[in-house]
């Protein structure tokens, strides 16, 4: 894509977070494939300067503690 073409499309950042814990092992591959298919469909039907970041998270947080959410939010903010 040329510089002039990239300037005409909006910049879109997409962050995908997938649970990679052992209990999700069977589902993780299917979720990854479905997400990839959705990304390709979006690229085909919604022209944009799309940047995709994939993250895996593992673990549980007692009492619905949002520590994992805070960590992911900080990571996304730091990577810009």
Biopython code that builds the backbone (N, CA, C, O; Angstrom):
import numpy as np
from Bio.PDB.StructureBuilder import StructureBuilder

atoms = [
    (1, "UNK", "N", (0.849, -1.168, 0.000)),
    (1, "UNK", "CA", (0.000, 0.000, 0.000)),
    (1, "UNK", "C", (0.890, 1.225, 0.000)),
    (1, "UNK", "O", (1.842, 1.292, 0.778)),
    (2, "UNK", "N", (0.605, 2.188, -0.848)),
    (2, "UNK", "CA", (1.409, 3.396, -0.910)),
    (2, "UNK", "C", (1.050, 4.320, 0.250)),
    (2, "UNK", "O", (0.030, 4.143, 0.916)),
    (3, "UNK", "N", (1.912, 5.310, 0.474)),
    (3, "UNK", "CA", (1.682, 6.260, 1.563)),
    (3, "UNK", "C", (0.383, 7.012, 1.367)),
    (3, "UNK", "O", (-0.353, 7.231, 2.330)),
    (4, "UNK", "N", (0.081, 7.414, 0.135)),
    (4, "UNK", "CA", (-1.158, 8.151, -0.111)),
    (4, "UNK", "C", (-2.377, 7.278, 0.146)),
    (4, "UNK", "O", (-3.391, 7.778, 0.633)),
    (5, "UNK", "N", (-2.307, 5.989, -0.167)),
    (5, "UNK", "CA", (-3.423, 5.091, 0.105)),
    (5, "UNK", "C", (-3.620, 4.908, 1.600)),
    (5, "UNK", "O", (-4.759, 4.885, 2.068)),
    (6, "UNK", "N", (-2.533, 4.775, 2.365)),
    (6, "UNK", "CA", (-2.665, 4.550, 3.796)),
    (6, "UNK", "C", (-3.241, 5.768, 4.499)),
    (6, "UNK", "O", (-3.875, 5.630, 5.546)),
    (7, "UNK", "N", (-3.032, 6.964, 3.942)),
    (7, "UNK", "CA", (-3.573, 8.175, 4.545)),
    (7, "UNK", "C", (-5.066, 8.312, 4.327)),
    (7, "UNK", "O", (-5.717, 9.062, 5.053)),
    (8, "UNK", "N", (-5.628, 7.619, 3.358)),
    (8, "UNK", "CA", (-7.060, 7.740, 3.084)),
    (8, "UNK", "C", (-7.890, 6.784, 3.913)),
    (8, "UNK", "O", (-9.110, 6.937, 3.978)),
    (9, "UNK", "N", (-7.280, 5.814, 4.541)),
    (9, "UNK", "CA", (-7.990, 4.837, 5.358)),
    (9, "UNK", "C", (-7.759, 5.127, 6.835)),
    (9, "UNK", "O", (-6.649, 5.480, 7.235)),
    (10, "UNK", "N", (-8.799, 4.979, 7.641)),
    (10, "UNK", "CA", (-8.622, 5.236, 9.075)),
    (10, "UNK", "C", (-7.712, 4.196, 9.722)),
    (10, "UNK", "O", (-7.713, 3.026, 9.340)),
    (11, "UNK", "N", (-6.944, 4.641, 10.698)),
    (11, "UNK", "CA", (-6.087, 3.730, 11.456)),
    (11, "UNK", "C", (-6.956, 2.998, 12.476)),
    (11, "UNK", "O", (-7.744, 3.616, 13.192)),
    (12, "UNK", "N", (-6.804, 1.691, 12.532)),
    (12, "UNK", "CA", (-7.566, 0.873, 13.473)),
    (12, "UNK", "C", (-6.599, -0.062, 14.182)),
    (12, "UNK", "O", (-5.844, -0.795, 13.544)),
    (13, "UNK", "N", (-6.631, -0.028, 15.507)),
    (13, "UNK", "CA", (-5.836, -0.952, 16.317)),
    (13, "UNK", "C", (-6.785, -1.981, 16.911)),
    (13, "UNK", "O", (-7.778, -1.625, 17.546)),
    (14, "UNK", "N", (-6.482, -3.244, 16.705)),
    (14, "UNK", "CA", (-7.299, -4.331, 17.231)),
    (14, "UNK", "C", (-6.433, -5.183, 18.134)),
    (14, "UNK", "O", (-5.384, -5.672, 17.715)),
    (15, "UNK", "N", (-6.865, -5.364, 19.370)),
    (15, "UNK", "CA", (-6.148, -6.188, 20.332)),
    (15, "UNK", "C", (-6.998, -7.417, 20.614)),
    (15, "UNK", "O", (-8.163, -7.305, 20.994)),
    (16, "UNK", "N", (-6.405, -8.584, 20.426)),
    (16, "UNK", "CA", (-7.101, -9.846, 20.687)),
    (16, "UNK", "C", (-6.398, -10.522, 21.845)),
    (16, "UNK", "O", (-5.192, -10.765, 21.801)),
    (17, "UNK", "N", (-7.166, -10.824, 22.884)),
    (17, "UNK", "CA", (-6.629, -11.506, 24.056)),
    (17, "UNK", "C", (-7.320, -12.855, 24.158)),
    (17, "UNK", "O", (-8.547, -12.933, 24.222)),
    (18, "UNK", "N", (-6.527, -13.914, 24.174)),
    (18, "UNK", "CA", (-7.066, -15.269, 24.248)),
    (18, "UNK", "C", (-6.552, -15.952, 25.501)),
    (18, "UNK", "O", (-5.365, -15.883, 25.824)),
    (19, "UNK", "N", (-7.461, -16.611, 26.201)),
    (19, "UNK", "CA", (-7.098, -17.397, 27.381)),
    (19, "UNK", "C", (-6.307, -18.605, 26.910)),
    (19, "UNK", "O", (-6.828, -19.450, 26.182)),
    (20, "UNK", "N", (-5.060, -18.687, 27.322)),
    (20, "UNK", "CA", (-4.193, -19.793, 26.892)),
    (20, "UNK", "C", (-3.966, -20.813, 28.000)),
    (20, "UNK", "O", (-3.043, -21.625, 27.927)),
    (21, "UNK", "N", (-4.812, -20.768, 29.028)),
    (21, "UNK", "CA", (-4.656, -21.733, 30.119)),
    (21, "UNK", "C", (-5.006, -23.133, 29.630)),
    (21, "UNK", "O", (-5.663, -23.298, 28.602)),
    (22, "UNK", "N", (-4.568, -24.124, 30.367)),
    (22, "UNK", "CA", (-4.760, -25.521, 29.972)),
    (22, "UNK", "C", (-6.232, -25.869, 29.787)),
    (22, "UNK", "O", (-6.569, -26.682, 28.925)),
    (23, "UNK", "N", (-7.105, -25.274, 30.574)),
    (23, "UNK", "CA", (-8.529, -25.595, 30.463)),
    (23, "UNK", "C", (-9.138, -25.104, 29.148)),
    (23, "UNK", "O", (-10.217, -25.555, 28.762)),
    (24, "UNK", "N", (-8.472, -24.203, 28.472)),
    (24, "UNK", "CA", (-8.974, -23.658, 27.202)),
    (24, "UNK", "C", (-8.241, -24.225, 25.995)),
    (24, "UNK", "O", (-8.454, -23.775, 24.869)),
    (25, "UNK", "N", (-7.381, -25.206, 26.223)),
    (25, "UNK", "CA", (-6.538, -25.728, 25.147)),
    (25, "UNK", "C", (-7.346, -26.150, 23.924)),
    (25, "UNK", "O", (-6.993, -25.801, 22.798)),
    (26, "UNK", "N", (-8.423, -26.896, 24.137)),
    (26, "UNK", "CA", (-9.226, -27.370, 23.010)),
    (26, "UNK", "C", (-9.895, -26.220, 22.257)),
    (26, "UNK", "O", (-10.031, -26.276, 21.035)),
    (27, "UNK", "N", (-10.306, -25.192, 22.969)),
    (27, "UNK", "CA", (-11.012, -24.074, 22.351)),
    (27, "UNK", "C", (-10.078, -23.033, 21.737)),
    (27, "UNK", "O", (-10.482, -22.318, 20.820)),
    (28, "UNK", "N", (-8.844, -22.931, 22.221)),
    (28, "UNK", "CA", (-7.943, -21.866, 21.802)),
    (28, "UNK", "C", (-7.662, -21.878, 20.302)),
    (28, "UNK", "O", (-7.645, -20.822, 19.669)),
    (29, "UNK", "N", (-7.447, -23.038, 19.740)),
    (29, "UNK", "CA", (-7.159, -23.119, 18.301)),
    (29, "UNK", "C", (-8.361, -22.641, 17.491)),
    (29, "UNK", "O", (-8.214, -21.858, 16.552)),
    (30, "UNK", "N", (-9.536, -23.109, 17.853)),
    (30, "UNK", "CA", (-10.747, -22.690, 17.152)),
    (30, "UNK", "C", (-11.001, -21.198, 17.281)),
    (30, "UNK", "O", (-11.392, -20.544, 16.314)),
    (31, "UNK", "N", (-10.780, -20.658, 18.476)),
    (31, "UNK", "CA", (-10.949, -19.219, 18.680)),
    (31, "UNK", "C", (-9.952, -18.427, 17.848)),
    (31, "UNK", "O", (-10.308, -17.411, 17.253)),
    (32, "UNK", "N", (-8.718, -18.882, 17.804)),
    (32, "UNK", "CA", (-7.701, -18.206, 16.995)),
    (32, "UNK", "C", (-8.067, -18.215, 15.518)),
    (32, "UNK", "O", (-7.933, -17.203, 14.831)),
    (33, "UNK", "N", (-8.530, -19.360, 15.035)),
    (33, "UNK", "CA", (-8.925, -19.461, 13.625)),
    (33, "UNK", "C", (-10.123, -18.588, 13.322)),
    (33, "UNK", "O", (-10.172, -17.948, 12.271)),
    (34, "UNK", "N", (-11.101, -18.549, 14.232)),
    (34, "UNK", "CA", (-12.282, -17.704, 14.034)),
    (34, "UNK", "C", (-11.900, -16.228, 14.041)),
    (34, "UNK", "O", (-12.411, -15.448, 13.238)),
    (35, "UNK", "N", (-11.004, -15.848, 14.944)),
    (35, "UNK", "CA", (-10.561, -14.455, 14.991)),
    (35, "UNK", "C", (-9.822, -14.079, 13.712)),
    (35, "UNK", "O", (-10.032, -12.996, 13.166)),
    (36, "UNK", "N", (-8.969, -14.962, 13.239)),
    (36, "UNK", "CA", (-8.232, -14.693, 11.995)),
    (36, "UNK", "C", (-9.195, -14.543, 10.811)),
    (36, "UNK", "O", (-9.010, -13.661, 9.971)),
    (37, "UNK", "N", (-10.208, -15.389, 10.743)),
    (37, "UNK", "CA", (-11.199, -15.293, 9.667)),
    (37, "UNK", "C", (-11.968, -13.974, 9.762)),
    (37, "UNK", "O", (-12.253, -13.346, 8.742)),
    (38, "UNK", "N", (-12.304, -13.554, 10.980)),
    (38, "UNK", "CA", (-13.015, -12.287, 11.168)),
    (38, "UNK", "C", (-12.145, -11.101, 10.763)),
    (38, "UNK", "O", (-12.635, -10.131, 10.185)),
    (39, "UNK", "N", (-10.857, -11.185, 11.070)),
    (39, "UNK", "CA", (-9.926, -10.122, 10.681)),
    (39, "UNK", "C", (-9.845, -10.017, 9.164)),
    (39, "UNK", "O", (-9.892, -8.918, 8.611)),
    (40, "UNK", "N", (-9.726, -11.145, 8.499)),
    (40, "UNK", "CA", (-9.653, -11.130, 7.034)),
    (40, "UNK", "C", (-10.951, -10.615, 6.413)),
    (40, "UNK", "O", (-10.917, -9.885, 5.423)),
    (41, "UNK", "N", (-12.085, -10.989, 6.987)),
    (41, "UNK", "CA", (-13.376, -10.485, 6.487)),
    (41, "UNK", "C", (-13.464, -8.977, 6.681)),
    (41, "UNK", "O", (-13.951, -8.265, 5.803)),
    (42, "UNK", "N", (-12.997, -8.485, 7.826)),
    (42, "UNK", "CA", (-13.014, -7.042, 8.081)),
    (42, "UNK", "C", (-12.100, -6.313, 7.108)),
    (42, "UNK", "O", (-12.449, -5.245, 6.604)),
    (43, "UNK", "N", (-10.942, -6.881, 6.844)),
    (43, "UNK", "CA", (-10.024, -6.250, 5.879)),
    (43, "UNK", "C", (-10.662, -6.166, 4.491)),
    (43, "UNK", "O", (-10.483, -5.178, 3.779)),
    (44, "UNK", "N", (-11.400, -7.197, 4.117)),
    (44, "UNK", "CA", (-12.005, -7.225, 2.789)),
    (44, "UNK", "C", (-13.177, -6.256, 2.661)),
    (44, "UNK", "O", (-13.385, -5.672, 1.597)),
    (45, "UNK", "N", (-13.943, -6.083, 3.736)),
    (45, "UNK", "CA", (-15.157, -5.273, 3.616)),
    (45, "UNK", "C", (-15.038, -3.877, 4.218)),
    (45, "UNK", "O", (-15.882, -3.022, 3.948)),
    (46, "UNK", "N", (-14.023, -3.631, 5.016)),
    (46, "UNK", "CA", (-13.864, -2.331, 5.678)),
    (46, "UNK", "C", (-12.425, -1.853, 5.524)),
    (46, "UNK", "O", (-11.606, -2.076, 6.416)),
    (47, "UNK", "N", (-12.105, -1.205, 4.420)),
    (47, "UNK", "CA", (-10.727, -0.770, 4.218)),
    (47, "UNK", "C", (-10.235, 0.102, 5.374)),
    (47, "UNK", "O", (-10.889, 1.074, 5.754)),
    (48, "UNK", "N", (-9.093, -0.253, 5.916)),
    (48, "UNK", "CA", (-8.506, 0.522, 7.006)),
    (48, "UNK", "C", (-7.021, 0.195, 7.087)),
    (48, "UNK", "O", (-6.532, -0.752, 6.470)),
    (49, "UNK", "N", (-6.337, 0.996, 7.852)),
    (49, "UNK", "CA", (-4.946, 0.726, 8.169)),
    (49, "UNK", "C", (-4.977, -0.078, 9.465)),
    (49, "UNK", "O", (-4.772, 0.468, 10.550)),
    (50, "UNK", "N", (-5.234, -1.383, 9.343)),
    (50, "UNK", "CA", (-5.489, -2.257, 10.481)),
    (50, "UNK", "C", (-4.204, -2.829, 11.049)),
    (50, "UNK", "O", (-3.386, -3.406, 10.332)),
    (51, "UNK", "N", (-4.044, -2.655, 12.354)),
    (51, "UNK", "CA", (-2.914, -3.225, 13.089)),
    (51, "UNK", "C", (-3.488, -4.164, 14.139)),
    (51, "UNK", "O", (-4.317, -3.760, 14.954)),
    (52, "UNK", "N", (-3.048, -5.417, 14.118)),
    (52, "UNK", "CA", (-3.579, -6.425, 15.032)),
    (52, "UNK", "C", (-2.476, -6.901, 15.967)),
    (52, "UNK", "O", (-1.371, -7.222, 15.531)),
    (53, "UNK", "N", (-2.789, -6.943, 17.249)),
    (53, "UNK", "CA", (-1.875, -7.492, 18.252)),
    (53, "UNK", "C", (-2.582, -8.640, 18.953)),
    (53, "UNK", "O", (-3.734, -8.510, 19.367)),
    (54, "UNK", "N", (-1.900, -9.745, 19.083)),
    (54, "UNK", "CA", (-2.427, -10.936, 19.762)),
    (54, "UNK", "C", (-1.729, -11.092, 21.106)),
    (54, "UNK", "O", (-0.508, -10.968, 21.204)),
    (55, "UNK", "N", (-2.518, -11.363, 22.138)),
    (55, "UNK", "CA", (-1.966, -11.625, 23.460)),
    (55, "UNK", "C", (-2.610, -12.878, 24.015)),
    (55, "UNK", "O", (-3.803, -13.117, 23.822)),
    (56, "UNK", "N", (-1.825, -13.662, 24.695)),
    (56, "UNK", "CA", (-2.346, -14.816, 25.413)),
    (56, "UNK", "C", (-2.265, -14.533, 26.902)),
    (56, "UNK", "O", (-1.283, -13.964, 27.380)),
    (57, "UNK", "N", (-3.277, -14.923, 27.620)),
    (57, "UNK", "CA", (-3.246, -14.762, 29.073)),
    (57, "UNK", "C", (-3.544, -16.115, 29.699)),
    (57, "UNK", "O", (-4.251, -16.943, 29.125)),
    (58, "UNK", "N", (-3.006, -16.313, 30.851)),
    (58, "UNK", "CA", (-3.180, -17.587, 31.528)),
    (58, "UNK", "C", (-3.358, -17.326, 33.012)),
    (58, "UNK", "O", (-2.648, -16.502, 33.589)),
    (59, "UNK", "N", (-4.284, -18.008, 33.622)),
    (59, "UNK", "CA", (-4.461, -17.888, 35.056)),
    (59, "UNK", "C", (-5.870, -17.485, 35.427)),
    (59, "UNK", "O", (-6.672, -17.088, 34.581)),
    (60, "UNK", "N", (-6.147, -17.594, 36.692)),
    (60, "UNK", "CA", (-7.445, -17.187, 37.220)),
    (60, "UNK", "C", (-7.213, -16.204, 38.348)),
    (60, "UNK", "O", (-6.149, -16.180, 38.967)),
    (61, "UNK", "N", (-8.213, -15.408, 38.600)),
    (61, "UNK", "CA", (-8.119, -14.407, 39.638)),
    (61, "UNK", "C", (-9.241, -14.626, 40.632)),
    (61, "UNK", "O", (-10.419, -14.588, 40.276)),
    (62, "UNK", "N", (-8.872, -14.852, 41.865)),
    (62, "UNK", "CA", (-9.802, -15.141, 42.946)),
    (62, "UNK", "C", (-10.797, -13.989, 43.130)),
    (62, "UNK", "O", (-10.432, -12.818, 43.022)),
    (63, "UNK", "N", (-12.037, -14.331, 43.403)),
    (63, "UNK", "CA", (-13.089, -13.361, 43.691)),
    (63, "UNK", "C", (-13.280, -12.333, 42.573)),
    (63, "UNK", "O", (-13.573, -11.165, 42.830)),
    (64, "UNK", "N", (-13.111, -12.785, 41.343)),
    (64, "UNK", "CA", (-13.271, -11.902, 40.183)),
    (64, "UNK", "C", (-12.379, -10.670, 40.258)),
    (64, "UNK", "O", (-12.742, -9.599, 39.773)),
    (65, "UNK", "N", (-11.231, -10.830, 40.859)),
    (65, "UNK", "CA", (-10.262, -9.743, 40.949)),
    (65, "UNK", "C", (-9.938, -9.280, 39.534)),
    (65, "UNK", "O", (-9.775, -10.103, 38.633)),
    (66, "UNK", "N", (-9.844, -7.988, 39.337)),
    (66, "UNK", "CA", (-9.576, -7.486, 37.987)),
    (66, "UNK", "C", (-8.092, -7.244, 37.739)),
    (66, "UNK", "O", (-7.741, -6.432, 36.883)),
    (67, "UNK", "N", (-7.211, -7.933, 38.472)),
    (67, "UNK", "CA", (-5.763, -7.758, 38.277)),
    (67, "UNK", "C", (-5.354, -8.078, 36.851)),
    (67, "UNK", "O", (-4.529, -7.372, 36.271)),
    (68, "UNK", "N", (-5.913, -9.125, 36.282)),
    (68, "UNK", "CA", (-5.584, -9.475, 34.896)),
    (68, "UNK", "C", (-6.002, -8.399, 33.925)),
    (68, "UNK", "O", (-5.269, -8.079, 32.990)),
    (69, "UNK", "N", (-7.190, -7.830, 34.143)),
    (69, "UNK", "CA", (-7.649, -6.750, 33.282)),
    (69, "UNK", "C", (-6.729, -5.541, 33.383)),
    (69, "UNK", "O", (-6.417, -4.904, 32.377)),
    (70, "UNK", "N", (-6.298, -5.231, 34.594)),
    (70, "UNK", "CA", (-5.384, -4.095, 34.771)),
    (70, "UNK", "C", (-4.066, -4.349, 34.066)),
    (70, "UNK", "O", (-3.517, -3.441, 33.441)),
    (71, "UNK", "N", (-3.543, -5.579, 34.154)),
    (71, "UNK", "CA", (-2.281, -5.904, 33.493)),
    (71, "UNK", "C", (-2.410, -5.775, 31.978)),
    (71, "UNK", "O", (-1.542, -5.195, 31.325)),
    (72, "UNK", "N", (-3.502, -6.318, 31.416)),
    (72, "UNK", "CA", (-3.696, -6.235, 29.970)),
    (72, "UNK", "C", (-3.877, -4.781, 29.529)),
    (72, "UNK", "O", (-3.319, -4.371, 28.511)),
    (73, "UNK", "N", (-4.651, -4.002, 30.284)),
    (73, "UNK", "CA", (-4.865, -2.606, 29.940)),
    (73, "UNK", "C", (-3.537, -1.858, 29.943)),
    (73, "UNK", "O", (-3.265, -1.076, 29.032)),
    (74, "UNK", "N", (-2.704, -2.090, 30.964)),
    (74, "UNK", "CA", (-1.406, -1.414, 31.049)),
    (74, "UNK", "C", (-0.521, -1.838, 29.873)),
    (74, "UNK", "O", (0.164, -1.001, 29.286)),
    (75, "UNK", "N", (-0.529, -3.115, 29.527)),
    (75, "UNK", "CA", (0.279, -3.604, 28.421)),
    (75, "UNK", "C", (-0.144, -2.942, 27.110)),
    (75, "UNK", "O", (0.705, -2.532, 26.318)),
    (76, "UNK", "N", (-1.437, -2.840, 26.883)),
    (76, "UNK", "CA", (-1.931, -2.206, 25.662)),
    (76, "UNK", "C", (-1.537, -0.733, 25.638)),
    (76, "UNK", "O", (-1.106, -0.223, 24.604)),
    (77, "UNK", "N", (-1.682, -0.051, 26.766)),
    (77, "UNK", "CA", (-1.317, 1.362, 26.820)),
    (77, "UNK", "C", (0.174, 1.562, 26.577)),
    (77, "UNK", "O", (0.574, 2.513, 25.906)),
    (78, "UNK", "N", (0.994, 0.669, 27.119)),
    (78, "UNK", "CA", (2.433, 0.802, 26.958)),
    (78, "UNK", "C", (2.890, 0.506, 25.535)),
    (78, "UNK", "O", (3.857, 1.102, 25.059)),
    (79, "UNK", "N", (2.205, -0.408, 24.852)),
    (79, "UNK", "CA", (2.623, -0.741, 23.486)),
    (79, "UNK", "C", (2.042, 0.214, 22.472)),
    (79, "UNK", "O", (2.453, 0.221, 21.312)),
    (80, "UNK", "N", (1.076, 1.030, 22.906)),
    (80, "UNK", "CA", (0.502, 2.080, 22.068)),
    (80, "UNK", "C", (-0.128, 1.533, 20.863)),
    (80, "UNK", "O", (-0.660, 2.287, 20.048)),
]
sb = StructureBuilder()
sb.init_structure("model")
sb.init_model(0)
sb.init_chain("A")
sb.init_seg("    ")
for serial, (resi, resn, name, xyz) in enumerate(atoms, 1):
    if name == "N":
        sb.init_residue(resn, " ", resi, " ")
    sb.init_atom(name, np.array(xyz, "f"), 0.0, 1.0, " ", f" {name:<3s}", serial, name[0])
structure = sb.get_structure()
